[in-house]
């Protein structure tokens, strides 16, 4: 290494690994240190609720790069290490042994933590969340022994785990406060598709339900969960509980260092924080998006994959902006889906469907009051994501009837 500049990356997931990769690919020849809280090399998280949970992929297959890559590219990796302090004035971070590590540029990629339920019984040993490879492995073992599980929360994680559990023959009840799954993400029109999908595969939904307590029974050493009691007094028996009620961005380090935070670390289009020598990427980045013209924080794989290229450029003093549209995907039973764009409930005027929702082979488009495309979701229809992006970015009104007509090219 010929440069004496030190770049430090705090985080041990996909975004952190891709940032290290990008810095070296851009010929940064200073010191790169990656500090991760987990004991594993950075890995991708979508398989934890998808292919790995279904027994189709093992950890090495979704580890971002092997250990040899870090050695070959002179990236120092410190695993099992949680950074405890940040001093932007001194440009240092504090490690668990109270030692400090200086930096010239710092990247925060600290991810998020599953939210828990503030109800009695939530700390029982067979109440689970899903964030790490160990969590996913535990659920795999559970599918082999449990007869009934209750999943609290009908978001992406809850539904993907429900699909995997049903495919393994486990009885599943999903408890959700809203009236439909994914209602806050997709709105009622498309949320119904996922409700129908899971019901067709034997999932019992309890919508509009509030959890009062996780019920327990005394075991040999401790109390174990045996069900869920709802606010209406009804109970649902279970051998285990999964809590999937969203995640909290890990912003404590940034906040303690005086950076601007508000449901995430506030960053500009360059992914720079309120301190110009610090960038933030992935789950924690609440970005002022140059295309959407709003601040948005997206907890999805695509951001962790793609934001590091812009963050690396910013750290190196180059001009760059993260202008990719939000993108996410899911696989549940025989349904594969990609979603591109952003259409919050209440901010769109109508949904136009192109194809057959009953057969689960269609593309849905969210339009504003001027018939401009805000977002598109393709379900079991492939190779249309680029066309959806073009329609969104063009910003021109479309003819809804032609959009729905499968004989008219997108």
C-alpha positions, 0 to 999 in steps of 0.5 A, spaced: 500 500 500 503 506 497 497 511 500 497 512 508 490 514 507 485 509 512 478 508 510 474 504 515 467 501 514 463 499 520 458 493 518 458 486 516 453 485 511 453 486 503 453 493 503 460 493 507 463 488 502 461 491 496 464 497 498 470 494 500 470 491 493 469 497 490 474 501 493 479 496 491 476 496 484 477 503 483 484 503 485 484 506 492 491 504 495 490 506 502 488 502 508 481 499 508 478 496 514 472 492 515 469 491 522 463 486 522 459 485 529 457 477 526 463 472 526 461 470 519 464 474 513 459 478 510 453 475 506 447 476 503 440 476 507 435 475 502 436 467 502 435 467 510 428 467 508 428 464 501 433 459 498 437 457 505 430 457 509 428 452 503 434 448 504 436 450 497 443 454 498 448 454 504 452 460 507 458 459 502 453 460 496 451 467 499 457 469 502 459 475 498 466 474 497 471 468 500 476 470 505 482 469 500 479 475 496 480 480 503 487 477 503 489 478 496 486 485 496 489 487 503 482 488 506 483 488 514 477 484 516 475 484 524 469 480 525 465 479 532 467 486 533 461 491 535 464 499 534 462 502 541 463 510 539 464 515 534 468 521 534 467 525 528 472 531 531 477 526 532 476 522 526 476 516 530 472 510 532 472 506 539 472 499 539 470 494 545 476 494 548 476 502 549 482 502 544 480 507 538 481 506 530 483 513 526 480 514 519 480 519 514 473 517 511 468 512 514 462 508 512 457 506 516 453 500 514 450 498 520 444 495 518 438 494 522 435 490 528 428 486 528 423 489 532 420 485 538 414 486 541 413 489 548 408 484 551 408 479 556 412 472 554 416 475 548 422 473 551 420 466 552 426 461 549 422 459 543 420 466 540 424 468 534 426 473 530 430 473 523 436 477 521 442 472 521 444 465 519 443 462 526 436 465 526 435 462 519 438 455 521 434 455 527 427 456 523 430 450 519 430 446 525 424 448 527 420 446 521 423 439 522 420 439 529 414 443 530 407 442 528 404 449 529 407 456 529 404 463 529 407 468 525 406 475 528 407 480 522 405 479 515 410 483 511 415 480 507 419 476 512 413 474 515 410 471 509 416 468 506 417 464 512 410 462 512 411 460 505 417 456 507 413 453 513 407 451 509 412 447 504 415 444 510 408 441 512 408 446 518 401 449 520 401 456 520 397 462 523 399 469 521 397 475 526 397 482 523 394 488 525 392 491 518 386 488 514 391 485 509 398 483 508 403 488 505 397 493 506 402 499 507 407 497 502 402 495 496 395 498 498 389 494 498 389 492 490 395 488 490 395 486 498 389 481 496 393 477 491 398 475 497 392 474 502 389 469 496 396 466 495 397 464 502 390 462 504 390 457 498 396 454 501 393 453 507 395 459 512 390 461 517 390 469 517 388 473 523 387 480 520 385 486 524 388 483 530 392 486 536 397 481 540 396 482 548 401 476 550 405 470 548 402 465 553 407 460 556 407 454 560 412 452 565 418 447 562 423 444 566 428 450 566 424 456 564 417 458 561 416 456 554 411 459 549 405 455 547 401 460 544 398 467 543 393 471 546 389 476 542 386 483 544 379 480 543 381 474 548 382 469 543 388 464 543 392 461 538 396 455 540 403 454 537 409 450 538 413 456 537 412 464 535 416 468 530 416 475 531 416 479 524 414 486 525 419 490 522 426 492 523 429 498 527 435 501 523 442 501 527 443 508 528 445 509 535 453 509 533 451 515 528 447 519 533 452 518 539 457 521 534 452 527 533 450 525 526 443 527 523 438 522 524 431 521 523 428 514 522 435 513 519 442 516 518 440 522 513 444 522 507 444 527 501 444 524 493 451 522 494 450 518 500 454 523 505 452 524 512 452 531 515 459 530 516 462 530 509 468 525 511 462 520 513 457 516 508 452 511 510 449 505 506 444 500 506 438 499 511 440 505 515 441 510 509 435 515 509 437 518 502 434 525 499 433 521 492 434 526 486 429 522 482 423 521 487 425 528 490 423 526 497 427 523 503 427 515 503 430 509 506 429 502 503 431 496 507 432 491 501 437 488 498 438 492 491 440 498 495 445 494 499 448 492 492 448 498 489 449 504 493 456 502 495 459 504 488 456 511 489 459 511 497 466 509 494 466 515 489 464 520 494 469 517 499 474 518 494 472 525 492 469 523 485 462 526 483 456 521 483 449 520 485 445 514 487 439 515 483 436 508 482 429 507 483 427 502 489 427 495 487 425 489 491 423 482 490 420 476 493 419 468 492 413 465 495 410 458 493 409 458 485 409 466 485 415 470 483 415 478 484 419 484 482 417 491 484 420 497 481 419 504 483 415 508 489 408 508 490 406 509 497 398 508 499 394 514 499 399 517 494 397 514 487 390 514 484 389 507 481 392 500 479 392 498 472 393 490 471 396 487 465 395 480 465 391 475 469 391 476 477 387 469 478 393 465 474 398 470 478 401 472 471 401 479 471 404 486 471 401 491 476 402 499 475 401 504 480 398 511 477 398 518 479 392 522 478 395 524 471 396 517 469 403 517 470 407 511 472 409 511 479 411 504 480 410 497 477 410 490 479 411 484 475 408 477 478 411 471 474 412 475 468 419 476 466 424 481 463 420 487 463 423 491 469 427 495 464 421 497 461 417 499 467 423 503 469 423 507 462 415 508 463 417 511 470 423 515 469 419 518 462 414 521 467 409 522 461 402 520 462 400 513 459 393 511 456 391 506 462 387 502 457 393 501 452 397 499 458 392 494 460 392 491 453 397 485 453 397 486 445 400 493 446 408 493 447 410 496 453 
